[in-house]
């Protein structure tokens, strides 16, 4: 089974030529590429968050194999679910699942199971794929969705196991955590709340990030994937988590009364 795109034509162009033109605009100019353990990318429509995601992706080396962790917005299916598909299709072509890596993770990660239900109606990983595919034509992926029922201890344990699994894998890997920031408040307040979460991320403190988001009721939909990825990246040797770019939807729409925030970060 190949997963078909859910939001092509809505969040990003469904026409391959149009998508390539948009990606070319986003990805220029070329940046010097740095090695990274992990990145955080936003997953909204490209008109809103595409420039943030692209600025991160164009600065890092994208190896052939990438593990993506995103939120399960709808709560369907298993709590820690990897897609069982053979590939994920985008307008640019079908991306293969890294089957050997998926099997390795299923052996190493407690709680990880194959379940396509969480991925069926979920956009948070799909919208990132064209950026990665554009930079790495031979891309292979392992898409994992995390349910909001997980807590900080679950994320720490999963991050530790993920780091160990990656350490025991012979090929280069990049971890990609998918998240938007706070949702649907006036721009000034939204930006203030986002700054609290971003401060915890740039301090490279996953526990603080979880607590700040919880205590301030920040609606950061991918906080669990980001916390998990931060734990894993630290164990894998990353020393810093750098903010590359921040934006909010009002900058594109002109409506600052009810915005969503977007942040792109690199862990290396």
C-alpha positions as CSV (number, residue, x, y, z in Angstrom):
1,X,0.0,0.0,0.0
2,X,1.2,3.5,-0.8
3,X,-0.3,6.4,1.2
4,X,-1.8,9.0,-1.0
5,X,-1.6,12.7,-0.2
6,X,-4.3,14.1,2.0
7,X,-3.8,17.9,1.7
8,X,-2.1,18.3,-1.7
9,X,-4.1,21.1,-3.3
10,X,-5.0,22.6,0.1
11,X,-1.8,23.1,2.1
12,X,0.5,23.0,-0.9
13,X,0.2,22.7,-4.7
14,X,-1.0,19.3,-6.1
15,X,0.5,20.2,-9.6
16,X,4.1,18.9,-9.7
17,X,5.4,21.8,-11.8
18,X,3.7,24.4,-9.6
19,X,5.0,22.7,-6.5
20,X,8.6,22.6,-7.9
21,X,8.4,26.3,-8.7
22,X,7.3,27.1,-5.2
23,X,9.9,25.0,-3.6
24,X,12.6,26.6,-5.8
25,X,11.5,30.0,-4.6
26,X,11.5,28.8,-1.0
27,X,14.9,27.1,-1.2
28,X,16.8,29.8,-2.9
29,X,19.4,31.1,-2.2
30,X,21.5,28.0,-1.5
31,X,22.9,27.9,2.0
32,X,26.1,26.2,3.2
33,X,24.8,22.9,4.6
34,X,25.6,21.9,8.2
35,X,25.3,18.4,9.7
36,X,22.5,18.1,12.2
37,X,21.1,15.5,14.5
38,X,17.6,16.9,14.3
39,X,15.4,19.7,13.1
40,X,12.0,21.1,14.1
41,X,9.7,22.1,11.2
42,X,6.2,23.7,11.1
43,X,3.5,21.9,9.2
44,X,0.9,24.6,8.1
45,X,-0.1,25.6,4.6
46,X,3.0,26.7,2.6
47,X,1.7,30.3,2.3
48,X,2.0,30.6,6.1
49,X,4.9,28.3,7.2
50,X,6.6,27.3,4.1
51,X,9.3,29.9,4.3
52,X,10.2,28.8,7.9
53,X,10.4,25.1,7.0
54,X,12.5,25.8,3.9
55,X,15.0,28.1,5.7
56,X,15.8,25.2,8.0
57,X,15.9,22.4,5.4
58,X,18.1,24.4,3.0
59,X,20.7,24.8,5.8
60,X,21.1,21.2,6.8
61,X,22.4,18.0,5.2
62,X,19.4,15.8,4.4
63,X,20.7,12.2,4.3
64,X,18.9,9.4,2.5
65,X,17.1,8.2,5.5
66,X,14.9,10.4,7.7
67,X,12.8,9.6,10.8
68,X,9.8,11.9,11.2
69,X,7.9,12.4,14.4
70,X,4.6,14.3,14.3
71,X,1.5,14.8,16.4
72,X,-1.6,12.8,16.0
73,X,-4.1,15.7,15.9
74,X,-7.2,13.5,15.8
75,X,-6.2,10.9,18.4
76,X,-7.1,7.9,16.3
77,X,-5.2,4.6,16.7
78,X,-2.2,3.6,18.7
79,X,-0.2,6.1,20.8
80,X,3.1,5.5,19.1
81,X,2.4,4.5,15.5
82,X,4.6,4.0,12.5
83,X,3.1,3.8,9.1
84,X,2.8,0.3,7.7
85,X,2.7,1.6,4.1
86,X,5.4,0.7,1.5
87,X,5.6,4.3,0.5
88,X,4.1,7.8,0.8
89,X,3.2,9.6,-2.4
90,X,3.6,13.3,-3.0
91,X,3.1,15.3,-6.2
92,X,6.9,14.9,-6.7
93,X,6.7,11.1,-6.7
94,X,6.5,8.2,-4.2
95,X,8.9,8.3,-1.3
96,X,9.9,4.8,-0.2
97,X,9.6,3.7,3.4
98,X,13.0,2.7,4.9
99,X,11.8,-0.8,5.6
100,X,14.9,-2.1,7.3
101,X,15.0,1.0,9.6
102,X,11.3,0.7,10.4
103,X,11.8,-2.9,11.4
104,X,14.9,-1.9,13.5
105,X,12.8,0.7,15.3
106,X,9.9,-1.7,15.9
107,X,12.4,-3.9,17.7
108,X,14.1,-1.2,19.7
109,X,11.3,1.3,20.6
110,X,8.9,0.3,23.4
111,X,5.3,0.9,22.5
112,X,6.0,1.5,18.8
113,X,3.5,-0.5,16.6
114,X,2.5,-0.4,12.9
115,X,-0.8,1.4,12.5
116,X,-1.9,3.5,9.6
117,X,-5.0,4.8,11.3
118,X,-3.2,7.8,13.0
119,X,-1.7,8.7,9.6
120,X,-4.8,8.4,7.5
121,X,-6.3,11.8,8.3
122,X,-3.1,13.5,9.5
123,X,-1.2,16.2,7.7
124,X,1.7,17.0,10.1
125,X,4.3,14.8,8.4
126,X,2.9,14.9,4.8
127,X,3.4,18.6,4.3
128,X,7.1,18.4,5.2
129,X,7.9,15.7,2.7
130,X,8.2,17.9,-0.5
131,X,10.9,20.0,1.2
132,X,12.9,17.0,2.2
133,X,12.3,15.3,-1.2
134,X,13.4,18.4,-3.0
135,X,16.7,18.4,-1.1
136,X,17.2,14.6,-1.2
137,X,15.8,12.9,-4.3
138,X,16.6,9.4,-2.9
139,X,14.8,10.1,0.3
140,X,13.5,7.2,2.4
141,X,11.4,7.8,5.5
142,X,10.0,6.3,8.7
143,X,6.9,8.3,9.7
144,X,5.8,8.1,13.3
145,X,2.8,9.7,14.9
146,X,2.5,10.4,18.7
147,X,-0.8,10.6,20.5
148,X,-1.5,13.5,22.9
149,X,-2.0,10.9,25.7
150,X,1.7,10.5,26.2
151,X,3.4,12.4,29.0
152,X,6.9,13.8,29.5
153,X,8.2,10.6,31.0
154,X,7.0,8.7,28.0
155,X,8.8,11.2,25.7
156,X,12.0,10.9,27.7
157,X,11.9,7.1,27.5
158,X,11.1,7.1,23.8
159,X,13.8,9.6,23.1
160,X,16.3,7.5,25.0
161,X,15.3,4.4,23.1
162,X,15.3,6.3,19.8
163,X,18.9,7.6,20.4
164,X,20.1,4.1,21.2
165,X,18.4,2.7,18.1
166,X,20.0,5.4,15.9
167,X,23.4,4.8,17.5
168,X,23.1,1.1,16.5
169,X,22.2,1.9,12.9
170,X,24.9,2.0,10.3
171,X,23.6,4.7,8.0
172,X,23.3,8.5,8.6
173,X,20.0,9.7,9.8
174,X,18.1,12.9,10.4
175,X,15.4,13.3,13.0
176,X,12.5,15.6,12.0
177,X,10.0,16.8,14.6
178,X,6.9,18.4,13.3
179,X,5.1,21.1,15.2
180,X,3.3,24.4,14.9
181,X,3.4,26.8,17.9
182,X,0.5,28.5,19.7
183,X,-2.8,28.7,17.9
184,X,-5.5,31.3,17.5
185,X,-4.7,34.2,19.8
186,X,-4.0,37.8,18.9
187,X,-0.5,38.2,17.4
188,X,1.1,40.0,20.4
189,X,-0.1,37.5,23.0
190,X,0.5,34.5,20.7
191,X,4.1,35.7,20.1
192,X,4.7,36.1,23.8
193,X,3.6,32.6,24.5
194,X,5.7,31.2,21.7
195,X,8.7,33.0,23.0
196,X,8.4,31.1,26.3
197,X,8.4,27.8,24.5
198,X,11.2,28.8,22.1
199,X,13.3,29.9,25.1
200,X,13.1,26.4,26.5
201,X,14.0,24.9,23.1
202,X,17.0,27.2,22.6
203,X,18.1,26.4,26.1
204,X,18.0,22.8,24.9
205,X,15.9,21.8,27.9
206,X,13.1,19.3,26.9
207,X,11.7,19.0,30.4
208,X,11.4,22.7,30.7
209,X,9.7,22.9,27.3
210,X,7.1,20.3,28.4
211,X,6.5,22.1,31.6
212,X,6.3,25.6,30.0
213,X,3.8,24.4,27.4
214,X,1.7,22.7,30.1
215,X,1.8,25.4,32.7
216,X,1.0,28.2,30.2
217,X,-1.5,26.3,28.2
218,X,0.4,26.8,25.0
219,X,-1.3,25.0,22.2
220,X,1.9,23.7,20.6
221,X,0.5,20.7,18.8
222,X,3.8,18.9,18.3
223,X,5.3,19.5,21.8
224,X,5.5,15.7,22.4
225,X,7.4,15.0,19.1
226,X,9.7,18.0,19.9
227,X,10.4,16.9,23.5
228,X,11.1,13.3,22.3
229,X,13.4,14.6,19.6
230,X,15.3,16.9,21.9
231,X,16.0,14.0,24.3
232,X,17.2,11.8,21.5
233,X,19.4,14.6,19.9
234,X,21.1,15.3,23.2
235,X,22.0,11.7,23.7
236,X,23.3,11.5,20.1
237,X,25.7,14.4,20.9
238,X,23.9,17.6,19.9
239,X,25.1,20.5,21.9
240,X,22.7,23.3,20.9
241,X,19.2,23.9,19.6
242,X,19.3,27.0,17.4
243,X,16.3,29.1,16.3
244,X,16.5,29.6,12.5
245,X,13.3,31.6,11.9
246,X,10.0,32.4,13.6
247,X,6.8,33.7,12.0
248,X,3.1,33.8,12.5
249,X,0.2,33.5,10.1
250,X,-0.8,37.1,10.4
251,X,2.3,38.1,8.6
252,X,0.9,36.4,5.5
253,X,-2.8,36.8,5.9
254,X,-2.8,40.4,7.3
255,X,-5.2,39.3,10.1
256,X,-3.4,39.6,13.4
257,X,-6.5,39.0,15.5
258,X,-6.2,35.2,15.5
259,X,-2.8,33.8,14.5
260,X,-0.8,30.6,14.6
261,X,3.0,30.7,15.3
262,X,5.7,28.8,13.4
263,X,9.3,28.1,14.5
264,X,12.1,26.3,12.7
265,X,15.1,25.0,14.7
266,X,18.3,23.0,14.2
267,X,19.9,20.7,16.8
268,X,23.5,20.0,16.2
